[in-house]
């Protein structure tokens, strides 16, 4: 029989490595019997003869069960006879736990804390040594192992959106943040305590959070944080998102603040009026709130513009940088639903739930979703609808929205194809009538000009006798992510649309779209509001208008160039008024010729198809 028989597990593999020294004499090979002492399963294998007497042999078994104890028997074969058996007890290695199928259950505890409840992981591949609760503000979890060293401090510094908030060692006693009973574990996230290098810091009100649990059969730390690559770990599915409420202290503070403010206004109204008059005399620059508004008097705008324009528009660049985070934490749950994802042209342009346009879902099984938001104008909170350019599968939804939301005028700011890429599906017929769902559209007229085209459609609904006219203003000289060649092009085009709506007493929303429905669309809506603001208040607030638009739809006014262009439009209008050429911005306007040549159909302005 053999000498020095031993065995050892292979790390993270279901094998055993057997070693022995060959016996003296001639051997024909070896018979190996491997018995699982837990379930009596038995494997029999054969090893080849020794290389030479006294040589050390190594043998890797066939795959066995993880974390199991085996009785290994080695028998030497020689000349048709068998040696007396040699026995050894061996245990296979542990490995990553089996992936659980159940996501943790997450519940709101307060404006800054959650409870995360999860079941014990299966210990089939080794005893569970620890758990780690991971929190994220992302829609999905990716590459979780690489994020095990992310901490709450990293999240607060905006270095990551996913971090470990709490580590539980299964052998340690329960704490104020962790309770376990009958295989169910509850962790209170946001309590403020610390485990290893992980702070269980308070969560942020009005943010949506999801949770995932990591289970370890072997956990390795480096510099007091988990070293994912050296640990044996698997992850649960992530939970559904949970939105935290507003801090009640903030709400109470706002209410008390409003009451105090009202009292202060009534008590010292005269004093405030006197102070404001003094301040106005001294103010030659900008007067604005640092958060939402930078209101500037028209007579002071030129000095402000020159200051912001200095050093290659450095001031405007800083303003635009401040606007990048506006509104981004608002929920977009409807847009992210699996059945709606195919209705979005771009994955990063999704409408906020709070202002999205909802379609009636009269057809059973259809969704109320369309990638569009109501947008505030100067006089109305729903003066516009900002929408993406329709996709082939959303053209019917687009016309349903036009019918249901009483749309009489459409502003289109993109070509259907730009630089050989489809930016918008052509959603209107060229000549003959065309039906989109239960809406039939007929083109009544088309006027093609160098900078824009105007089309008039007759729109009918199949189950009603009514019809009405929709006018499309198609601006064809605006590059994607860019700006028109001159400011007067956009100013004149806006004047054309504004005059058309005013002359026809249109008080329903104007539908504005480009490709994504944010860059060119946001710039057009912003210039409409700014011109009316200058006319009515003798003030202008480009920053505040863009801020307000971004609270209703993401990325409105999408580039810094478009933001600078808005300011340049305002500057050019003010300069034309200063030189007493008040009509300058509307001179040389092909639009005026259009008004003379373009007359809406006889049914325009009636309540046909709409709720009068």
TORNU-600604 format. One record per residue (C-alpha): residue in three letters; chain; y, z, x. Coordinates in Angstrom, 3 decimals, decimal comma. Layout:
N
- ALA A Y Z X
...
//
This chain:
612
- UNK A 0,000 0,000 0,000
- UNK A 3,664 -0,534 1,002
- UNK A 5,928 1,885 2,859
- UNK A 9,521 2,944 2,119
- UNK A 9,541 1,552 -1,433
- UNK A 12,995 1,862 -3,046
- UNK A 15,177 0,287 -5,743
- UNK A 18,869 0,146 -6,671
- UNK A 20,932 -1,346 -9,512
- UNK A 23,023 -4,522 -9,089
- UNK A 26,651 -3,722 -10,098
- UNK A 27,582 -5,037 -13,584
- UNK A 24,330 -7,075 -13,683
- UNK A 21,093 -6,437 -15,658
- UNK A 18,881 -6,647 -12,532
- UNK A 17,171 -4,260 -10,126
- UNK A 16,986 -4,859 -6,399
- UNK A 13,616 -3,706 -4,983
- UNK A 13,060 -3,103 -1,257
- UNK A 9,923 -2,195 0,747
- UNK A 8,315 -2,505 4,164
- UNK A 5,234 -4,683 4,432
- UNK A 1,924 -2,883 5,048
- UNK A -0,338 -3,591 8,010
- UNK A -3,022 -6,237 7,648
- UNK A -2,929 -9,472 5,674
- UNK A -1,405 -9,384 2,192
- UNK A -1,586 -12,218 -0,350
- UNK A 1,458 -11,053 -2,311
- UNK A 2,570 -8,295 -4,604
- UNK A 2,285 -7,520 -8,287
- UNK A 5,287 -5,738 -9,837
- UNK A 5,082 -3,975 -13,212
- UNK A 8,410 -2,887 -14,752
- UNK A 8,240 -0,558 -17,782
- UNK A 11,231 0,566 -19,867
- UNK A 10,618 4,247 -20,500
- UNK A 12,803 4,221 -23,616
- UNK A 11,075 1,470 -25,611
- UNK A 7,836 0,893 -23,618
- UNK A 8,700 -2,773 -23,061
- UNK A 6,812 -3,983 -19,976
- UNK A 7,485 -6,925 -17,649
- UNK A 5,102 -8,137 -14,960
- UNK A 6,275 -10,245 -12,011
- UNK A 4,829 -11,432 -8,707
- UNK A 6,370 -11,447 -5,230
- UNK A 5,304 -13,668 -2,357
- UNK A 3,410 -12,453 0,673
- UNK A 5,225 -10,740 3,553
- UNK A 6,864 -12,629 6,370
- UNK A 5,146 -10,302 8,842
- UNK A 3,765 -6,829 9,267
- UNK A 6,511 -4,178 9,021
- UNK A 9,139 -6,664 7,788
- UNK A 11,555 -5,442 5,117
- UNK A 11,222 -7,356 1,839
- UNK A 13,864 -7,662 -0,935
- UNK A 13,121 -8,723 -4,501
- UNK A 15,528 -9,250 -7,461
- UNK A 13,917 -8,711 -10,850
- UNK A 14,296 -10,868 -13,953
- UNK A 17,142 -9,753 -16,340
- UNK A 16,512 -6,325 -17,875
- UNK A 18,484 -4,103 -20,263
- UNK A 21,757 -2,588 -19,073
- UNK A 21,967 1,177 -18,566
- UNK A 18,189 1,697 -18,937
- UNK A 15,589 3,643 -16,945
- UNK A 12,498 1,810 -15,705
- UNK A 9,203 2,889 -14,095
- UNK A 8,591 0,272 -11,383
- UNK A 5,034 -0,079 -10,026
- UNK A 4,316 -2,092 -6,850
- UNK A 0,736 -3,175 -6,025
- UNK A -0,260 -5,029 -2,840
- UNK A -2,723 -7,924 -3,267
- UNK A -5,125 -8,652 -0,378
- UNK A -8,391 -10,597 -0,250
- UNK A -8,868 -10,412 -4,011
- UNK A -8,427 -6,634 -4,003
- UNK A -5,520 -4,434 -5,039
- UNK A -4,012 -1,520 -3,184
- UNK A -3,309 1,787 -4,825
- UNK A -0,044 1,487 -6,829
- UNK A 3,305 2,832 -5,602
- UNK A 5,719 4,086 -8,323
- UNK A 9,528 4,424 -8,465
- UNK A 11,933 5,425 -11,268
- UNK A 15,033 3,161 -11,332
- UNK A 18,088 2,733 -13,586
- UNK A 19,969 -0,544 -14,225
- UNK A 23,745 -0,779 -13,913
- UNK A 26,364 -0,161 -16,586
- UNK A 28,788 -2,987 -17,559
- UNK A 31,667 -3,742 -19,941
- UNK A 31,059 -2,206 -23,389
- UNK A 30,119 -4,592 -26,233
- UNK A 33,225 -5,973 -27,945
- UNK A 33,837 -4,171 -31,257
- UNK A 34,362 -6,317 -34,376
- UNK A 36,687 -3,888 -36,122
- UNK A 40,452 -3,833 -35,448
- UNK A 42,180 -0,441 -35,314
- UNK A 43,914 0,822 -38,443
- UNK A 47,674 1,296 -37,919
- UNK A 49,916 3,355 -40,227
- UNK A 53,616 4,216 -40,098
- UNK A 54,272 7,911 -39,383
- UNK A 58,063 7,753 -38,936
- UNK A 60,830 5,393 -37,828
- UNK A 59,668 5,842 -34,210
- UNK A 55,917 6,564 -34,388
- UNK A 52,613 5,169 -35,639
- UNK A 49,071 6,455 -36,014
- UNK A 46,270 4,317 -34,573
- UNK A 42,748 5,041 -35,858
- UNK A 39,656 3,449 -34,310
- UNK A 35,886 3,943 -34,078
- UNK A 33,942 4,823 -30,940
- UNK A 32,779 1,791 -28,983
- UNK A 29,026 1,147 -28,720
- UNK A 27,552 2,916 -25,646
- UNK A 24,664 0,435 -25,344
- UNK A 25,835 -0,748 -21,894
- UNK A 26,887 2,638 -20,584
- UNK A 28,574 5,845 -21,737
- UNK A 32,261 5,428 -22,698
- UNK A 34,393 7,099 -20,071
- UNK A 37,860 6,466 -21,545
- UNK A 39,952 4,586 -24,100
- UNK A 43,451 3,121 -23,751
- UNK A 45,697 2,336 -26,729
- UNK A 47,803 -0,820 -26,209
- UNK A 50,919 -1,701 -28,210
- UNK A 52,681 -5,063 -28,514
- UNK A 55,537 -6,739 -30,385
- UNK A 53,960 -10,178 -29,859
- UNK A 52,151 -12,057 -32,603
- UNK A 48,909 -12,170 -30,578
- UNK A 47,299 -10,548 -27,552
- UNK A 46,545 -12,689 -24,499
- UNK A 45,154 -11,778 -21,054
- UNK A 44,916 -8,119 -21,978
- UNK A 43,148 -7,091 -18,774
- UNK A 46,174 -8,177 -16,710
- UNK A 48,460 -6,035 -18,904
- UNK A 46,613 -2,724 -18,456
- UNK A 49,131 -1,687 -15,780
- UNK A 52,160 -2,291 -18,051
- UNK A 53,942 0,912 -19,075
- UNK A 56,491 2,037 -21,659
- UNK A 59,182 1,864 -18,959
- UNK A 58,324 -1,812 -18,389
- UNK A 58,714 -2,393 -22,139
- UNK A 62,086 -0,630 -22,283
- UNK A 63,295 -2,753 -19,346
- UNK A 62,161 -5,875 -21,266
- UNK A 59,689 -6,814 -18,510
- UNK A 56,836 -7,001 -21,021
- UNK A 56,148 -6,992 -24,752
- UNK A 52,681 -5,428 -24,335
- UNK A 51,929 -2,071 -22,711
- UNK A 49,498 0,873 -22,570
- UNK A 50,930 3,849 -24,440
- UNK A 48,095 6,406 -24,202
- UNK A 44,869 6,994 -22,205
- UNK A 42,043 9,139 -23,642
- UNK A 39,289 10,534 -21,440
- UNK A 36,259 11,149 -23,647
- UNK A 35,228 14,334 -21,813
- UNK A 38,632 16,051 -22,144
- UNK A 39,757 18,257 -24,988
- UNK A 41,875 17,028 -27,889
- UNK A 45,677 17,192 -27,696
- UNK A 48,647 16,973 -30,064
- UNK A 48,495 13,177 -29,775
- UNK A 44,719 12,706 -30,038
- UNK A 42,066 13,855 -32,519
- UNK A 38,412 12,838 -32,792
- UNK A 35,852 13,547 -35,508
- UNK A 32,554 11,903 -36,494
- UNK A 33,069 8,900 -34,253
- UNK A 36,632 8,234 -35,503
- UNK A 39,580 8,704 -33,166
- UNK A 43,252 9,036 -34,135
- UNK A 46,100 8,601 -31,651
- UNK A 49,733 9,330 -32,532
- UNK A 51,835 6,676 -30,792
- UNK A 55,438 7,555 -29,953
- UNK A 55,038 11,337 -29,464
- UNK A 56,730 11,301 -26,042
- UNK A 53,925 12,896 -23,965
- UNK A 52,494 11,402 -20,748
- UNK A 48,940 10,700 -19,557
- UNK A 48,560 9,580 -15,936
- UNK A 51,395 7,066 -15,372
- UNK A 51,698 6,156 -19,056
- UNK A 54,497 7,534 -21,235
- UNK A 53,773 7,636 -24,964
- UNK A 57,434 6,895 -25,676
- UNK A 59,156 6,629 -29,066
- UNK A 59,005 3,241 -30,793
- UNK A 62,033 1,228 -31,893
- UNK A 62,987 1,185 -35,610
- UNK A 62,941 -2,157 -37,473
- UNK A 60,484 -3,717 -34,972
- UNK A 56,991 -4,980 -35,890
- UNK A 54,172 -3,522 -33,775
- UNK A 50,457 -4,315 -33,409
- UNK A 47,779 -2,215 -31,697
- UNK A 44,600 -2,871 -29,721
- UNK A 42,127 -0,459 -28,081
- UNK A 40,526 -0,886 -24,652
- UNK A 37,190 0,887 -24,058
- UNK A 35,954 1,698 -20,521
- UNK A 32,517 2,487 -19,177
- UNK A 34,187 2,714 -15,776
- UNK A 37,938 3,220 -15,339
- UNK A 39,734 2,830 -12,009
- UNK A 43,315 3,931 -11,306
- UNK A 45,721 2,784 -8,600
- UNK A 49,135 4,487 -8,232
- UNK A 48,351 6,354 -11,488
- UNK A 47,950 3,179 -13,595
- UNK A 44,754 1,355 -14,575
- UNK A 43,397 -1,272 -12,191
- UNK A 41,991 -3,768 -14,706
- UNK A 40,008 -5,959 -12,320
- UNK A 37,962 -3,035 -10,938
- UNK A 37,341 -1,391 -14,322
- UNK A 34,518 -2,080 -16,759
- UNK A 36,400 -2,745 -19,998
- UNK A 36,370 -4,612 -23,306
- UNK A 38,976 -4,862 -26,072
- UNK A 39,021 -4,497 -29,837
- UNK A 40,657 -7,138 -32,060
- UNK A 44,371 -6,519 -32,620
- UNK A 45,644 -4,919 -35,804
- UNK A 47,894 -6,496 -38,405
- UNK A 51,630 -6,082 -37,642
- UNK A 53,380 -2,986 -39,024
- UNK A 57,167 -2,902 -39,486
- UNK A 58,864 0,414 -38,686
- UNK A 61,610 1,634 -41,056
- UNK A 65,216 2,309 -40,110
- UNK A 66,082 5,696 -38,602
- UNK A 67,113 7,939 -41,546
- UNK A 69,685 9,529 -39,256
- UNK A 71,335 6,143 -38,831
- UNK A 71,313 5,568 -42,596
- UNK A 72,812 9,002 -43,227
- UNK A 75,332 8,414 -40,468
- UNK A 76,338 5,094 -41,989
- UNK A 76,786 6,639 -45,447
- UNK A 78,823 9,570 -44,091
- UNK A 80,752 7,213 -41,850
- UNK A 81,626 4,970 -44,801
- UNK A 82,829 7,923 -46,855
- UNK A 84,936 9,200 -43,971
- UNK A 86,281 5,725 -43,349
- UNK A 87,340 5,337 -46,987
- UNK A 89,029 8,724 -46,895
- UNK A 90,781 7,869 -43,642
- UNK A 91,988 4,521 -44,977
- UNK A 93,426 6,136 -48,111
- UNK A 94,970 9,040 -46,176
- UNK A 96,615 7,134 -43,360
- UNK A 96,847 3,585 -44,714
- UNK A 100,552 3,398 -44,074
- UNK A 100,122 4,543 -40,484
- UNK A 97,414 1,948 -39,795
- UNK A 99,613 -0,788 -41,239
- UNK A 102,482 0,256 -38,952
- UNK A 100,232 0,445 -35,906
- UNK A 98,761 -2,980 -36,601
- UNK A 102,190 -4,530 -36,746
- UNK A 103,015 -2,992 -33,377
- UNK A 99,707 -4,136 -31,945
- UNK A 100,240 -7,679 -33,240
- UNK A 103,493 -7,950 -31,327
- UNK A 101,809 -6,871 -28,133
- UNK A 98,631 -8,900 -28,619
- UNK A 98,809 -12,231 -26,850
- UNK A 95,104 -12,603 -26,276
- UNK A 91,948 -11,777 -28,172
- UNK A 91,239 -9,162 -30,829
- UNK A 87,552 -8,725 -31,606
- UNK A 84,665 -6,392 -32,229
- UNK A 82,370 -6,349 -29,166
- UNK A 79,297 -6,708 -31,339
- UNK A 79,692 -9,280 -34,100
- UNK A 83,151 -10,798 -33,972
- UNK A 85,757 -12,200 -31,598
- UNK A 88,540 -13,001 -34,050
- UNK A 91,505 -14,834 -32,508
- UNK A 94,773 -15,864 -34,091
- UNK A 95,358 -19,602 -34,043
- UNK A 98,563 -19,217 -32,000
- UNK A 96,654 -17,259 -29,322
- UNK A 93,605 -19,526 -29,147
- UNK A 94,886 -21,880 -26,434
- UNK A 95,394 -19,086 -23,892
- UNK A 91,975 -17,668 -24,798
- UNK A 90,396 -21,140 -24,466
- UNK A 91,872 -21,707 -20,997
- UNK A 90,673 -18,299 -19,830
- UNK A 87,101 -18,854 -21,084
- UNK A 87,046 -22,438 -19,759
- UNK A 87,939 -21,379 -16,191
- UNK A 85,274 -21,544 -13,465
- UNK A 83,128 -24,167 -15,239
- UNK A 83,212 -22,485 -18,664
- UNK A 82,170 -19,120 -17,201
- UNK A 83,650 -17,138 -20,118
- UNK A 81,926 -19,282 -22,744
- UNK A 78,638 -18,995 -20,811
- UNK A 78,853 -15,178 -20,960
- UNK A 79,557 -15,258 -24,718
- UNK A 76,632 -17,610 -25,322
- UNK A 74,316 -15,388 -23,255
- UNK A 75,229 -12,422 -25,516
- UNK A 74,217 -14,462 -28,567
- UNK A 70,713 -15,302 -27,308
- UNK A 69,105 -12,096 -28,603
- UNK A 70,899 -12,044 -31,973
- UNK A 68,452 -11,840 -34,888
- UNK A 65,310 -12,441 -32,821
- UNK A 63,501 -9,260 -33,936
- UNK A 63,594 -10,166 -37,637
- UNK A 60,161 -10,822 -39,175
- UNK A 58,815 -14,368 -39,687
- UNK A 55,522 -13,450 -41,335
- UNK A 55,424 -16,380 -43,817
- UNK A 55,928 -18,962 -41,054
- UNK A 53,158 -17,388 -38,954
- UNK A 50,497 -17,430 -41,676
- UNK A 47,583 -19,703 -40,644
- UNK A 48,009 -21,925 -43,723
- UNK A 51,697 -22,512 -42,881
- UNK A 51,555 -23,122 -39,124
- UNK A 50,911 -26,847 -39,594
- UNK A 54,159 -27,134 -41,561
- UNK A 56,302 -26,208 -38,530
- UNK A 57,522 -28,992 -36,244
- UNK A 58,160 -26,600 -33,330
- UNK A 56,314 -23,320 -32,686
- UNK A 59,484 -21,565 -31,484
- UNK A 61,645 -22,487 -34,506
- UNK A 60,349 -20,402 -37,420
- UNK A 62,490 -19,299 -40,406
- UNK A 63,248 -15,601 -40,892
- UNK A 61,638 -14,143 -44,019
- UNK A 64,900 -12,569 -45,179
- UNK A 66,695 -15,903 -45,760
- UNK A 63,917 -18,506 -46,028
- UNK A 63,944 -21,019 -48,892
- UNK A 61,055 -20,434 -51,279
- UNK A 59,555 -23,247 -53,348
- UNK A 58,091 -22,640 -56,780
- UNK A 54,310 -22,866 -56,503
- UNK A 53,659 -24,305 -59,945
- UNK A 50,733 -26,306 -58,581
- UNK A 47,904 -23,824 -58,211
- UNK A 46,879 -23,175 -54,646
- UNK A 50,109 -24,447 -53,076
- UNK A 52,300 -22,305 -50,863
- UNK A 55,984 -21,544 -51,467
- UNK A 56,678 -22,160 -47,766
- UNK A 59,022 -24,707 -46,175
- UNK A 60,719 -24,451 -42,775
- UNK A 64,254 -23,946 -44,122
- UNK A 66,810 -21,139 -44,552
- UNK A 69,799 -20,524 -46,788
- UNK A 72,919 -20,408 -44,602
- UNK A 76,327 -18,838 -45,320
- UNK A 79,426 -21,019 -45,518
- UNK A 83,050 -19,936 -45,719
- UNK A 83,050 -19,265 -49,481
- UNK A 79,391 -18,738 -50,325
- UNK A 76,381 -16,953 -48,845
- UNK A 74,250 -19,960 -49,780
- UNK A 76,627 -22,832 -49,065
- UNK A 74,051 -24,640 -46,935
- UNK A 70,332 -25,008 -46,425
- UNK A 69,378 -25,551 -42,768
- UNK A 65,994 -27,264 -42,463
- UNK A 63,782 -28,959 -39,915
- UNK A 63,269 -32,713 -40,163
- UNK A 60,258 -33,269 -42,446
- UNK A 56,776 -33,847 -41,012
- UNK A 54,385 -36,349 -42,636
- UNK A 52,679 -33,441 -44,443
- UNK A 55,947 -31,788 -45,621
- UNK A 57,899 -34,765 -47,071
- UNK A 56,739 -33,845 -50,599
- UNK A 57,854 -30,222 -50,059
- UNK A 61,222 -31,531 -48,800
- UNK A 61,886 -33,469 -52,016
- UNK A 60,613 -30,562 -54,131
- UNK A 63,241 -28,377 -52,420
- UNK A 65,957 -30,971 -53,096
- UNK A 65,081 -31,005 -56,800
- UNK A 64,599 -27,250 -57,272
- UNK A 67,635 -26,105 -55,263
- UNK A 70,091 -28,534 -56,922
- UNK A 70,804 -30,571 -53,787
- UNK A 73,380 -33,341 -54,349
- UNK A 74,259 -34,055 -50,698
- UNK A 72,145 -34,267 -47,540
- UNK A 73,542 -34,242 -43,986
- UNK A 71,091 -35,802 -41,499
- UNK A 72,031 -35,409 -37,819
- UNK A 69,108 -37,074 -36,022
- UNK A 67,532 -40,492 -35,822
- UNK A 63,923 -40,663 -36,953
- UNK A 62,896 -41,716 -33,421
- UNK A 64,813 -40,752 -30,262
- UNK A 63,719 -41,630 -26,724
- UNK A 60,391 -42,929 -28,061
- UNK A 59,601 -39,575 -29,704
- UNK A 59,417 -38,952 -33,449
- UNK A 62,090 -36,427 -34,373
- UNK A 61,924 -36,711 -38,155
- UNK A 59,654 -38,468 -40,628
- UNK A 61,539 -41,086 -42,687
- UNK A 61,540 -39,366 -46,056
- UNK A 63,272 -42,064 -48,115
- UNK A 62,196 -45,575 -49,243
- UNK A 63,663 -48,682 -47,606
- UNK A 63,768 -50,899 -50,671
- UNK A 61,360 -50,247 -53,521
- UNK A 61,012 -46,904 -55,253
- UNK A 58,603 -44,426 -53,730
- UNK A 56,944 -41,325 -55,169
- UNK A 56,690 -38,062 -53,223
- UNK A 54,436 -35,685 -55,149
- UNK A 55,959 -35,704 -58,655
- UNK A 59,410 -36,852 -57,415
- UNK A 60,303 -40,583 -57,514
- UNK A 63,106 -41,713 -55,195
- UNK A 64,976 -45,041 -55,422
- UNK A 67,622 -46,188 -52,929
- UNK A 70,709 -47,276 -54,899
- UNK A 73,038 -48,237 -52,022
- UNK A 73,369 -48,152 -48,237
- UNK A 76,512 -48,475 -46,081
- UNK A 75,833 -48,841 -42,329
- UNK A 78,722 -48,016 -39,947
- UNK A 78,768 -47,687 -36,129
- UNK A 78,635 -43,874 -36,074
- UNK A 76,907 -43,050 -39,350
- UNK A 75,174 -44,478 -42,428
- UNK A 75,619 -43,415 -46,054
- UNK A 72,801 -43,826 -48,574
- UNK A 72,730 -43,083 -52,287
- UNK A 69,400 -42,190 -53,923
- UNK A 68,398 -41,890 -57,557
- UNK A 65,918 -39,028 -57,957
- UNK A 63,581 -38,579 -60,945
- UNK A 60,887 -36,034 -61,780
- UNK A 57,709 -37,398 -63,354
- UNK A 57,316 -34,807 -66,122
- UNK A 60,973 -34,868 -67,245
- UNK A 63,318 -37,608 -68,540
- UNK A 66,161 -36,454 -66,278
- UNK A 67,408 -38,137 -63,107
- UNK A 70,321 -37,528 -60,743
- UNK A 72,035 -38,897 -57,659
- UNK A 71,647 -37,571 -54,118
- UNK A 73,936 -38,799 -51,330
- UNK A 72,714 -38,784 -47,721
- UNK A 75,240 -38,740 -44,859
- UNK A 73,287 -39,858 -41,764
- UNK A 75,115 -39,248 -38,449
- UNK A 73,455 -41,571 -35,909
- UNK A 75,417 -40,959 -32,684
- UNK A 74,485 -37,397 -31,735
- UNK A 71,920 -36,913 -28,897
- UNK A 69,268 -34,190 -29,217
- UNK A 70,268 -30,941 -27,436
- UNK A 73,617 -32,635 -26,659
- UNK A 77,026 -33,159 -28,262
- UNK A 78,868 -36,197 -29,696
- UNK A 80,993 -38,258 -27,307
- UNK A 84,271 -36,964 -28,771
- UNK A 85,250 -34,057 -30,970
- UNK A 87,024 -36,277 -33,508
- UNK A 83,687 -37,938 -34,373
- UNK A 82,212 -34,668 -35,680
- UNK A 85,507 -33,507 -37,223
- UNK A 85,895 -36,779 -39,132
- UNK A 82,257 -36,779 -40,234
- UNK A 82,560 -33,204 -41,490
- UNK A 85,750 -34,198 -43,358
- UNK A 83,851 -37,056 -45,003
- UNK A 81,116 -34,723 -46,291
- UNK A 83,574 -31,991 -47,309
- UNK A 85,803 -34,395 -49,263
- UNK A 82,799 -35,933 -51,008
- UNK A 81,527 -32,530 -52,153
- UNK A 85,004 -31,408 -53,229
- UNK A 85,778 -34,579 -55,158
- UNK A 82,521 -34,367 -57,049
- UNK A 82,792 -30,608 -57,727
- UNK A 79,538 -29,840 -55,967
- UNK A 78,827 -26,095 -55,877
- UNK A 75,120 -26,268 -54,976
- UNK A 73,966 -25,994 -51,334
- UNK A 74,449 -28,886 -48,925
- UNK A 71,143 -29,632 -47,166
- UNK A 71,662 -30,060 -43,396
- UNK A 68,891 -31,041 -40,990
- UNK A 68,284 -32,555 -37,574
- UNK A 64,866 -32,401 -35,886
- UNK A 64,341 -28,649 -35,445
- UNK A 67,183 -27,735 -37,813
- UNK A 68,992 -25,429 -35,376
- UNK A 71,035 -27,177 -32,650
- UNK A 72,936 -30,055 -34,232
- UNK A 72,475 -28,461 -37,664
- UNK A 74,021 -25,162 -36,503
- UNK A 76,932 -26,962 -34,838
- UNK A 77,775 -28,921 -38,019
- UNK A 77,663 -25,838 -40,282
- UNK A 79,717 -23,850 -37,761
- UNK A 82,518 -26,446 -37,521
- UNK A 82,729 -26,618 -41,334
- UNK A 83,201 -22,846 -41,513
- UNK A 85,673 -22,748 -38,613
- UNK A 87,938 -25,451 -40,076
- UNK A 88,094 -23,614 -43,417
- UNK A 88,726 -20,319 -41,610
- UNK A 91,682 -21,828 -39,729
- UNK A 93,090 -23,345 -42,916
- UNK A 92,736 -20,185 -45,028
- UNK A 93,321 -17,317 -42,540
- UNK A 95,143 -18,852 -39,562
- UNK A 92,455 -17,235 -37,406
- UNK A 89,295 -18,503 -35,709
- UNK A 86,078 -16,719 -34,698
- UNK A 83,576 -19,083 -33,047
- UNK A 81,484 -16,194 -31,664
- UNK A 81,342 -14,414 -35,027
- UNK A 80,381 -17,560 -36,950
- UNK A 77,521 -18,392 -34,553
- UNK A 76,421 -14,718 -34,647
- UNK A 76,265 -14,856 -38,454
- UNK A 74,311 -18,134 -38,445
- UNK A 71,774 -16,741 -35,948
- UNK A 71,158 -13,742 -38,233
- UNK A 69,952 -16,237 -40,876
- UNK A 67,978 -18,739 -38,730
- UNK A 66,924 -18,580 -35,057
- UNK A 68,581 -20,644 -32,284
- UNK A 71,462 -21,908 -34,456
- UNK A 73,811 -23,755 -32,041
- UNK A 70,952 -24,222 -29,612
- UNK A 72,677 -24,952 -26,292
- UNK A 75,620 -23,690 -24,299
- UNK A 77,092 -27,226 -24,363
- UNK A 77,102 -27,161 -28,172
- UNK A 78,828 -23,745 -28,128
- UNK A 81,515 -25,028 -25,740
- UNK A 81,857 -28,170 -27,904
- UNK A 82,613 -26,015 -30,969
- UNK A 85,415 -24,285 -29,083
- UNK A 86,708 -27,689 -27,914
- UNK A 86,758 -28,931 -31,539
- UNK A 88,877 -25,921 -32,528
- UNK A 91,208 -26,482 -29,562
- UNK A 91,702 -30,171 -30,395
- UNK A 92,477 -29,393 -34,045
- UNK A 95,051 -26,744 -33,064
- UNK A 96,711 -29,057 -30,528
- UNK A 96,980 -31,840 -33,102
- UNK A 98,679 -29,425 -35,505
- UNK A 101,032 -28,153 -32,776
- UNK A 102,333 -31,687 -32,157
- UNK A 103,044 -31,912 -35,901
- UNK A 100,447 -34,606 -36,367
- UNK A 98,660 -32,653 -39,019
- UNK A 96,682 -35,679 -40,110
- UNK A 95,685 -36,642 -36,591
- UNK A 92,163 -35,359 -36,934
- UNK A 91,699 -37,527 -39,992
- UNK A 93,446 -40,641 -38,640
- UNK A 91,501 -43,698 -37,576
- UNK A 88,776 -42,362 -39,831
- UNK A 86,342 -44,906 -41,083
- UNK A 85,487 -42,198 -43,588
- UNK A 88,650 -42,868 -45,576
- UNK A 87,615 -46,489 -45,951
- UNK A 84,227 -45,254 -47,115
- UNK A 85,828 -43,262 -49,911
- UNK A 87,520 -46,436 -51,136
- UNK A 84,329 -48,480 -50,882
- UNK A 81,744 -45,866 -51,877
- UNK A 81,617 -44,573 -55,422
- UNK A 78,906 -42,248 -56,669
- UNK A 76,665 -43,468 -59,442
- UNK A 77,584 -42,892 -63,100
- UNK A 75,151 -39,984 -63,446
- UNK A 76,537 -38,052 -60,467
- UNK A 77,743 -34,521 -61,186
- UNK A 75,824 -34,155 -64,451
- UNK A 73,291 -31,390 -64,882
- UNK A 70,423 -33,883 -65,033
- UNK A 67,341 -32,379 -63,491
- UNK A 69,075 -29,060 -62,818
- UNK A 69,659 -25,877 -64,745
- UNK A 73,176 -26,364 -66,132
//
